[in-house]
Amino acid sequence: MLQLTTKTWITKTYAKIVELYHSKEAQKALQEDVKDGEKPVNLSKDEIKAIETSLAK
């Protein structure tokens, strides 16, 4: 039971981090911080989910 709870917590936490990272505020801060040395990748939630699914296999 603890393992399932931990996995669920990690999944929800990861999803929140992804959501925050892709926010407009975070994207702007990233561009300012790296002086355009890194280009953020904007993927839809469905595209992110597809990548997660393929990596989980």
mmCIF file of the N, C-alpha and C atoms, coordinates in Angstrom:
data_MODEL
# 
_entry.id   MODEL 
# 
loop_
_atom_site.group_PDB 
_atom_site.id 
_atom_site.type_symbol 
_atom_site.label_atom_id 
_atom_site.label_alt_id 
_atom_site.label_comp_id 
_atom_site.label_asym_id 
_atom_site.label_entity_id 
_atom_site.label_seq_id 
_atom_site.pdbx_PDB_ins_code 
_atom_site.Cartn_x 
_atom_site.Cartn_y 
_atom_site.Cartn_z 
_atom_site.occupancy 
_atom_site.B_iso_or_equiv 
_atom_site.pdbx_formal_charge 
_atom_site.auth_seq_id 
_atom_site.auth_comp_id 
_atom_site.auth_asym_id 
_atom_site.auth_atom_id 
_atom_site.pdbx_PDB_model_num 
ATOM 1   N N  . MET A 1 1  ? 0.823  -1.190 0.000   1.00 0.00 ? 1  MET A N  1 
ATOM 2   C CA . MET A 1 1  ? 0.000  0.000  0.000   1.00 0.00 ? 1  MET A CA 1 
ATOM 3   C C  . MET A 1 1  ? 0.874  1.263  0.000   1.00 0.00 ? 1  MET A C  1 
ATOM 4   N N  . LEU A 1 2  ? 1.937  1.261  0.760   1.00 0.00 ? 2  LEU A N  1 
ATOM 5   C CA . LEU A 1 2  ? 2.821  2.418  0.811   1.00 0.00 ? 2  LEU A CA 1 
ATOM 6   C C  . LEU A 1 2  ? 3.467  2.678  -0.547  1.00 0.00 ? 2  LEU A C  1 
ATOM 7   N N  . GLN A 1 3  ? 3.851  1.605  -1.226  1.00 0.00 ? 3  GLN A N  1 
ATOM 8   C CA . GLN A 1 3  ? 4.481  1.762  -2.536  1.00 0.00 ? 3  GLN A CA 1 
ATOM 9   C C  . GLN A 1 3  ? 3.515  2.426  -3.516  1.00 0.00 ? 3  GLN A C  1 
ATOM 10  N N  . LEU A 1 4  ? 2.274  2.011  -3.516  1.00 0.00 ? 4  LEU A N  1 
ATOM 11  C CA . LEU A 1 4  ? 1.279  2.601  -4.406  1.00 0.00 ? 4  LEU A CA 1 
ATOM 12  C C  . LEU A 1 4  ? 1.082  4.075  -4.069  1.00 0.00 ? 4  LEU A C  1 
ATOM 13  N N  . THR A 1 5  ? 1.005  4.373  -2.792  1.00 0.00 ? 5  THR A N  1 
ATOM 14  C CA . THR A 1 5  ? 0.830  5.754  -2.369  1.00 0.00 ? 5  THR A CA 1 
ATOM 15  C C  . THR A 1 5  ? 2.027  6.605  -2.790  1.00 0.00 ? 5  THR A C  1 
ATOM 16  N N  . THR A 1 6  ? 3.224  6.090  -2.609  1.00 0.00 ? 6  THR A N  1 
ATOM 17  C CA . THR A 1 6  ? 4.430  6.816  -2.997  1.00 0.00 ? 6  THR A CA 1 
ATOM 18  C C  . THR A 1 6  ? 4.453  7.040  -4.502  1.00 0.00 ? 6  THR A C  1 
ATOM 19  N N  . LYS A 1 7  ? 4.112  6.007  -5.269  1.00 0.00 ? 7  LYS A N  1 
ATOM 20  C CA . LYS A 1 7  ? 4.100  6.129  -6.729  1.00 0.00 ? 7  LYS A CA 1 
ATOM 21  C C  . LYS A 1 7  ? 3.083  7.180  -7.161  1.00 0.00 ? 7  LYS A C  1 
ATOM 22  N N  . THR A 1 8  ? 1.919  7.164  -6.542  1.00 0.00 ? 8  THR A N  1 
ATOM 23  C CA . THR A 1 8  ? 0.888  8.144  -6.873  1.00 0.00 ? 8  THR A CA 1 
ATOM 24  C C  . THR A 1 8  ? 1.368  9.553  -6.554  1.00 0.00 ? 8  THR A C  1 
ATOM 25  N N  . TRP A 1 9  ? 2.007  9.723  -5.396  1.00 0.00 ? 9  TRP A N  1 
ATOM 26  C CA . TRP A 1 9  ? 2.514  11.036 -4.994  1.00 0.00 ? 9  TRP A CA 1 
ATOM 27  C C  . TRP A 1 9  ? 3.569  11.516 -5.981  1.00 0.00 ? 9  TRP A C  1 
ATOM 28  N N  . ILE A 1 10 ? 4.475  10.640 -6.362  1.00 0.00 ? 10 ILE A N  1 
ATOM 29  C CA . ILE A 1 10 ? 5.537  11.005 -7.305  1.00 0.00 ? 10 ILE A CA 1 
ATOM 30  C C  . ILE A 1 10 ? 4.934  11.393 -8.653  1.00 0.00 ? 10 ILE A C  1 
ATOM 31  N N  . THR A 1 11 ? 3.953  10.638 -9.108  1.00 0.00 ? 11 THR A N  1 
ATOM 32  C CA . THR A 1 11 ? 3.307  10.926 -10.387 1.00 0.00 ? 11 THR A CA 1 
ATOM 33  C C  . THR A 1 11 ? 2.636  12.295 -10.351 1.00 0.00 ? 11 THR A C  1 
ATOM 34  N N  . LYS A 1 12 ? 1.904  12.573 -9.275  1.00 0.00 ? 12 LYS A N  1 
ATOM 35  C CA . LYS A 1 12 ? 1.228  13.865 -9.157  1.00 0.00 ? 12 LYS A CA 1 
ATOM 36  C C  . LYS A 1 12 ? 2.238  15.000 -9.040  1.00 0.00 ? 12 LYS A C  1 
ATOM 37  N N  . THR A 1 13 ? 3.303  14.770 -8.300  1.00 0.00 ? 13 THR A N  1 
ATOM 38  C CA . THR A 1 13 ? 4.333  15.792 -8.136  1.00 0.00 ? 13 THR A CA 1 
ATOM 39  C C  . THR A 1 13 ? 5.018  16.072 -9.468  1.00 0.00 ? 13 THR A C  1 
ATOM 40  N N  . TYR A 1 14 ? 5.359  15.020 -10.199 1.00 0.00 ? 14 TYR A N  1 
ATOM 41  C CA . TYR A 1 14 ? 6.003  15.174 -11.503 1.00 0.00 ? 14 TYR A CA 1 
ATOM 42  C C  . TYR A 1 14 ? 5.088  15.931 -12.463 1.00 0.00 ? 14 TYR A C  1 
ATOM 43  N N  . ALA A 1 15 ? 3.809  15.585 -12.455 1.00 0.00 ? 15 ALA A N  1 
ATOM 44  C CA . ALA A 1 15 ? 2.854  16.257 -13.337 1.00 0.00 ? 15 ALA A CA 1 
ATOM 45  C C  . ALA A 1 15 ? 2.779  17.751 -13.015 1.00 0.00 ? 15 ALA A C  1 
ATOM 46  N N  . LYS A 1 16 ? 2.825  18.090 -11.736 1.00 0.00 ? 16 LYS A N  1 
ATOM 47  C CA . LYS A 1 16 ? 2.774  19.502 -11.335 1.00 0.00 ? 16 LYS A CA 1 
ATOM 48  C C  . LYS A 1 16 ? 4.046  20.231 -11.777 1.00 0.00 ? 16 LYS A C  1 
ATOM 49  N N  . ILE A 1 17 ? 5.193  19.581 -11.638 1.00 0.00 ? 17 ILE A N  1 
ATOM 50  C CA . ILE A 1 17 ? 6.455  20.187 -12.075 1.00 0.00 ? 17 ILE A CA 1 
ATOM 51  C C  . ILE A 1 17 ? 6.417  20.455 -13.577 1.00 0.00 ? 17 ILE A C  1 
ATOM 52  N N  . VAL A 1 18 ? 5.939  19.493 -14.338 1.00 0.00 ? 18 VAL A N  1 
ATOM 53  C CA . VAL A 1 18 ? 5.839  19.658 -15.794 1.00 0.00 ? 18 VAL A CA 1 
ATOM 54  C C  . VAL A 1 18 ? 4.905  20.816 -16.122 1.00 0.00 ? 18 VAL A C  1 
ATOM 55  N N  . GLU A 1 19 ? 3.775  20.863 -15.427 1.00 0.00 ? 19 GLU A N  1 
ATOM 56  C CA . GLU A 1 19 ? 2.809  21.940 -15.660 1.00 0.00 ? 19 GLU A CA 1 
ATOM 57  C C  . GLU A 1 19 ? 3.436  23.310 -15.368 1.00 0.00 ? 19 GLU A C  1 
ATOM 58  N N  . LEU A 1 20 ? 4.117  23.418 -14.243 1.00 0.00 ? 20 LEU A N  1 
ATOM 59  C CA . LEU A 1 20 ? 4.744  24.690 -13.881 1.00 0.00 ? 20 LEU A CA 1 
ATOM 60  C C  . LEU A 1 20 ? 5.860  25.064 -14.853 1.00 0.00 ? 20 LEU A C  1 
ATOM 61  N N  . TYR A 1 21 ? 6.661  24.096 -15.258 1.00 0.00 ? 21 TYR A N  1 
ATOM 62  C CA . TYR A 1 21 ? 7.771  24.349 -16.173 1.00 0.00 ? 21 TYR A CA 1 
ATOM 63  C C  . TYR A 1 21 ? 7.273  24.894 -17.506 1.00 0.00 ? 21 TYR A C  1 
ATOM 64  N N  . HIS A 1 22 ? 6.105  24.445 -17.922 1.00 0.00 ? 22 HIS A N  1 
ATOM 65  C CA . HIS A 1 22 ? 5.571  24.865 -19.212 1.00 0.00 ? 22 HIS A CA 1 
ATOM 66  C C  . HIS A 1 22 ? 4.696  26.113 -19.117 1.00 0.00 ? 22 HIS A C  1 
ATOM 67  N N  . SER A 1 23 ? 4.602  26.709 -17.936 1.00 0.00 ? 23 SER A N  1 
ATOM 68  C CA . SER A 1 23 ? 3.814  27.935 -17.802 1.00 0.00 ? 23 SER A CA 1 
ATOM 69  C C  . SER A 1 23 ? 4.526  29.081 -18.522 1.00 0.00 ? 23 SER A C  1 
ATOM 70  N N  . LYS A 1 24 ? 3.765  30.086 -18.902 1.00 0.00 ? 24 LYS A N  1 
ATOM 71  C CA . LYS A 1 24 ? 4.349  31.231 -19.601 1.00 0.00 ? 24 LYS A CA 1 
ATOM 72  C C  . LYS A 1 24 ? 5.384  31.937 -18.731 1.00 0.00 ? 24 LYS A C  1 
ATOM 73  N N  . GLU A 1 25 ? 5.107  32.024 -17.435 1.00 0.00 ? 25 GLU A N  1 
ATOM 74  C CA . GLU A 1 25 ? 6.039  32.695 -16.523 1.00 0.00 ? 25 GLU A CA 1 
ATOM 75  C C  . GLU A 1 25 ? 7.373  31.958 -16.470 1.00 0.00 ? 25 GLU A C  1 
ATOM 76  N N  . ALA A 1 26 ? 7.316  30.636 -16.376 1.00 0.00 ? 26 ALA A N  1 
ATOM 77  C CA . ALA A 1 26 ? 8.545  29.839 -16.314 1.00 0.00 ? 26 ALA A CA 1 
ATOM 78  C C  . ALA A 1 26 ? 9.309  29.911 -17.630 1.00 0.00 ? 26 ALA A C  1 
ATOM 79  N N  . GLN A 1 27 ? 8.603  29.888 -18.735 1.00 0.00 ? 27 GLN A N  1 
ATOM 80  C CA . GLN A 1 27 ? 9.259  29.969 -20.040 1.00 0.00 ? 27 GLN A CA 1 
ATOM 81  C C  . GLN A 1 27 ? 9.987  31.304 -20.191 1.00 0.00 ? 27 GLN A C  1 
ATOM 82  N N  . LYS A 1 28 ? 9.343  32.386 -19.755 1.00 0.00 ? 28 LYS A N  1 
ATOM 83  C CA . LYS A 1 28 ? 9.970  33.709 -19.834 1.00 0.00 ? 28 LYS A CA 1 
ATOM 84  C C  . LYS A 1 28 ? 11.209 33.770 -18.938 1.00 0.00 ? 28 LYS A C  1 
ATOM 85  N N  . ALA A 1 29 ? 11.086 33.263 -17.718 1.00 0.00 ? 29 ALA A N  1 
ATOM 86  C CA . ALA A 1 29 ? 12.219 33.266 -16.787 1.00 0.00 ? 29 ALA A CA 1 
ATOM 87  C C  . ALA A 1 29 ? 13.370 32.428 -17.331 1.00 0.00 ? 29 ALA A C  1 
ATOM 88  N N  . LEU A 1 30 ? 13.062 31.294 -17.943 1.00 0.00 ? 30 LEU A N  1 
ATOM 89  C CA . LEU A 1 30 ? 14.097 30.438 -18.514 1.00 0.00 ? 30 LEU A CA 1 
ATOM 90  C C  . LEU A 1 30 ? 14.844 31.159 -19.632 1.00 0.00 ? 30 LEU A C  1 
ATOM 91  N N  . GLN A 1 31 ? 14.107 31.802 -20.503 1.00 0.00 ? 31 GLN A N  1 
ATOM 92  C CA . GLN A 1 31 ? 14.746 32.526 -21.601 1.00 0.00 ? 31 GLN A CA 1 
ATOM 93  C C  . GLN A 1 31 ? 15.646 33.644 -21.084 1.00 0.00 ? 31 GLN A C  1 
ATOM 94  N N  . GLU A 1 32 ? 15.190 34.356 -20.050 1.00 0.00 ? 32 GLU A N  1 
ATOM 95  C CA . GLU A 1 32 ? 16.007 35.424 -19.468 1.00 0.00 ? 32 GLU A CA 1 
ATOM 96  C C  . GLU A 1 32 ? 17.235 34.850 -18.771 1.00 0.00 ? 32 GLU A C  1 
ATOM 97  N N  . ASP A 1 33 ? 17.057 33.725 -18.097 1.00 0.00 ? 33 ASP A N  1 
ATOM 98  C CA . ASP A 1 33 ? 18.138 33.130 -17.319 1.00 0.00 ? 33 ASP A CA 1 
ATOM 99  C C  . ASP A 1 33 ? 19.264 32.586 -18.194 1.00 0.00 ? 33 ASP A C  1 
ATOM 100 N N  . VAL A 1 34 ? 18.914 31.948 -19.291 1.00 0.00 ? 34 VAL A N  1 
ATOM 101 C CA . VAL A 1 34 ? 19.934 31.312 -20.130 1.00 0.00 ? 34 VAL A CA 1 
ATOM 102 C C  . VAL A 1 34 ? 20.311 32.159 -21.345 1.00 0.00 ? 34 VAL A C  1 
ATOM 103 N N  . LYS A 1 35 ? 19.769 33.362 -21.409 1.00 0.00 ? 35 LYS A N  1 
ATOM 104 C CA . LYS A 1 35 ? 20.092 34.292 -22.507 1.00 0.00 ? 35 LYS A CA 1 
ATOM 105 C C  . LYS A 1 35 ? 19.918 33.631 -23.871 1.00 0.00 ? 35 LYS A C  1 
ATOM 106 N N  . ASP A 1 36 ? 18.812 32.920 -24.012 1.00 0.00 ? 36 ASP A N  1 
ATOM 107 C CA . ASP A 1 36 ? 18.467 32.216 -25.251 1.00 0.00 ? 36 ASP A CA 1 
ATOM 108 C C  . ASP A 1 36 ? 19.449 31.110 -25.608 1.00 0.00 ? 36 ASP A C  1 
ATOM 109 N N  . GLY A 1 37 ? 20.231 30.634 -24.657 1.00 0.00 ? 37 GLY A N  1 
ATOM 110 C CA . GLY A 1 37 ? 21.146 29.521 -24.899 1.00 0.00 ? 37 GLY A CA 1 
ATOM 111 C C  . GLY A 1 37 ? 20.434 28.185 -24.892 1.00 0.00 ? 37 GLY A C  1 
ATOM 112 N N  . GLU A 1 38 ? 19.230 28.174 -24.379 1.00 0.00 ? 38 GLU A N  1 
ATOM 113 C CA . GLU A 1 38 ? 18.423 26.954 -24.339 1.00 0.00 ? 38 GLU A CA 1 
ATOM 114 C C  . GLU A 1 38 ? 17.040 27.319 -24.837 1.00 0.00 ? 38 GLU A C  1 
ATOM 115 N N  . LYS A 1 39 ? 16.499 26.493 -25.689 1.00 0.00 ? 39 LYS A N  1 
ATOM 116 C CA . LYS A 1 39 ? 15.168 26.744 -26.221 1.00 0.00 ? 39 LYS A CA 1 
ATOM 117 C C  . LYS A 1 39 ? 14.185 25.772 -25.569 1.00 0.00 ? 39 LYS A C  1 
ATOM 118 N N  . PRO A 1 40 ? 13.170 26.288 -24.893 1.00 0.00 ? 40 PRO A N  1 
ATOM 119 C CA . PRO A 1 40 ? 12.188 25.402 -24.277 1.00 0.00 ? 40 PRO A CA 1 
ATOM 120 C C  . PRO A 1 40 ? 11.365 24.676 -25.334 1.00 0.00 ? 40 PRO A C  1 
ATOM 121 N N  . VAL A 1 41 ? 10.970 23.481 -25.010 1.00 0.00 ? 41 VAL A N  1 
ATOM 122 C CA . VAL A 1 41 ? 10.136 22.685 -25.895 1.00 0.00 ? 41 VAL A CA 1 
ATOM 123 C C  . VAL A 1 41 ? 8.719  22.736 -25.353 1.00 0.00 ? 41 VAL A C  1 
ATOM 124 N N  . ASN A 1 42 ? 7.823  23.216 -26.152 1.00 0.00 ? 42 ASN A N  1 
ATOM 125 C CA . ASN A 1 42 ? 6.430  23.302 -25.729 1.00 0.00 ? 42 ASN A CA 1 
ATOM 126 C C  . ASN A 1 42 ? 5.648  22.141 -26.328 1.00 0.00 ? 42 ASN A C  1 
ATOM 127 N N  . LEU A 1 43 ? 5.321  21.188 -25.485 1.00 0.00 ? 43 LEU A N  1 
ATOM 128 C CA . LEU A 1 43 ? 4.542  20.033 -25.906 1.00 0.00 ? 43 LEU A CA 1 
ATOM 129 C C  . LEU A 1 43 ? 3.181  20.077 -25.237 1.00 0.00 ? 43 LEU A C  1 
ATOM 130 N N  . SER A 1 44 ? 2.194  19.541 -25.916 1.00 0.00 ? 44 SER A N  1 
ATOM 131 C CA . SER A 1 44 ? 0.868  19.450 -25.312 1.00 0.00 ? 44 SER A CA 1 
ATOM 132 C C  . SER A 1 44 ? 0.884  18.359 -24.243 1.00 0.00 ? 44 SER A C  1 
ATOM 133 N N  . LYS A 1 45 ? -0.134 18.358 -23.398 1.00 0.00 ? 45 LYS A N  1 
ATOM 134 C CA . LYS A 1 45 ? -0.227 17.327 -22.362 1.00 0.00 ? 45 LYS A CA 1 
ATOM 135 C C  . LYS A 1 45 ? -0.308 15.938 -22.990 1.00 0.00 ? 45 LYS A C  1 
ATOM 136 N N  . ASP A 1 46 ? -0.989 15.828 -24.122 1.00 0.00 ? 46 ASP A N  1 
ATOM 137 C CA . ASP A 1 46 ? -1.090 14.532 -24.805 1.00 0.00 ? 46 ASP A CA 1 
ATOM 138 C C  . ASP A 1 46 ? 0.274  14.071 -25.323 1.00 0.00 ? 46 ASP A C  1 
ATOM 139 N N  . GLU A 1 47 ? 1.053  14.991 -25.855 1.00 0.00 ? 47 GLU A N  1 
ATOM 140 C CA . GLU A 1 47 ? 2.391  14.643 -26.345 1.00 0.00 ? 47 GLU A CA 1 
ATOM 141 C C  . GLU A 1 47 ? 3.300  14.222 -25.194 1.00 0.00 ? 47 GLU A C  1 
ATOM 142 N N  . ILE A 1 48 ? 3.204  14.920 -24.077 1.00 0.00 ? 48 ILE A N  1 
ATOM 143 C CA . ILE A 1 48 ? 3.996  14.560 -22.898 1.00 0.00 ? 48 ILE A CA 1 
ATOM 144 C C  . ILE A 1 48 ? 3.589  13.188 -22.391 1.00 0.00 ? 48 ILE A C  1 
ATOM 145 N N  . LYS A 1 49 ? 2.286  12.928 -22.347 1.00 0.00 ? 49 LYS A N  1 
ATOM 146 C CA . LYS A 1 49 ? 1.783  11.634 -21.879 1.00 0.00 ? 49 LYS A CA 1 
ATOM 147 C C  . LYS A 1 49 ? 2.271  10.515 -22.795 1.00 0.00 ? 49 LYS A C  1 
ATOM 148 N N  . ALA A 1 50 ? 2.289  10.749 -24.090 1.00 0.00 ? 50 ALA A N  1 
ATOM 149 C CA . ALA A 1 50 ? 2.762  9.737  -25.040 1.00 0.00 ? 50 ALA A CA 1 
ATOM 150 C C  . ALA A 1 50 ? 4.237  9.424  -24.796 1.00 0.00 ? 50 ALA A C  1 
ATOM 151 N N  . ILE A 1 51 ? 5.031  10.441 -24.517 1.00 0.00 ? 51 ILE A N  1 
ATOM 152 C CA . ILE A 1 51 ? 6.449  10.226 -24.224 1.00 0.00 ? 51 ILE A CA 1 
ATOM 153 C C  . ILE A 1 51 ? 6.603  9.444  -22.929 1.00 0.00 ? 51 ILE A C  1 
ATOM 154 N N  . GLU A 1 52 ? 5.842  9.823  -21.899 1.00 0.00 ? 52 GLU A N  1 
ATOM 155 C CA . GLU A 1 52 ? 5.898  9.099  -20.620 1.00 0.00 ? 52 GLU A CA 1 
ATOM 156 C C  . GLU A 1 52 ? 5.545  7.632  -20.816 1.00 0.00 ? 52 GLU A C  1 
ATOM 157 N N  . THR A 1 53 ? 4.515  7.375  -21.598 1.00 0.00 ? 53 THR A N  1 
ATOM 158 C CA . THR A 1 53 ? 4.074  6.002  -21.845 1.00 0.00 ? 53 THR A CA 1 
ATOM 159 C C  . THR A 1 53 ? 5.152  5.212  -22.567 1.00 0.00 ? 53 THR A C  1 
ATOM 160 N N  . SER A 1 54 ? 5.771  5.810  -23.571 1.00 0.00 ? 54 SER A N  1 
ATOM 161 C CA . SER A 1 54 ? 6.808  5.091  -24.317 1.00 0.00 ? 54 SER A CA 1 
ATOM 162 C C  . SER A 1 54 ? 8.038  4.837  -23.450 1.00 0.00 ? 54 SER A C  1 
ATOM 163 N N  . LEU A 1 55 ? 8.366  5.749  -22.556 1.00 0.00 ? 55 LEU A N  1 
ATOM 164 C CA . LEU A 1 55 ? 9.519  5.559  -21.676 1.00 0.00 ? 55 LEU A CA 1 
ATOM 165 C C  . LEU A 1 55 ? 9.246  4.520  -20.590 1.00 0.00 ? 55 LEU A C  1 
ATOM 166 N N  . ALA A 1 56 ? 7.984  4.356  -20.228 1.00 0.00 ? 56 ALA A N  1 
ATOM 167 C CA . ALA A 1 56 ? 7.623  3.408  -19.170 1.00 0.00 ? 56 ALA A CA 1 
ATOM 168 C C  . ALA A 1 56 ? 7.697  1.963  -19.651 1.00 0.00 ? 56 ALA A C  1 
ATOM 169 N N  . LYS A 1 57 ? 7.738  1.755  -20.953 1.00 0.00 ? 57 LYS A N  1 
ATOM 170 C CA . LYS A 1 57 ? 7.748  0.385  -21.506 1.00 0.00 ? 57 LYS A CA 1 
ATOM 171 C C  . LYS A 1 57 ? 9.090  -0.263 -21.340 1.00 0.00 ? 57 LYS A C  1 
# 
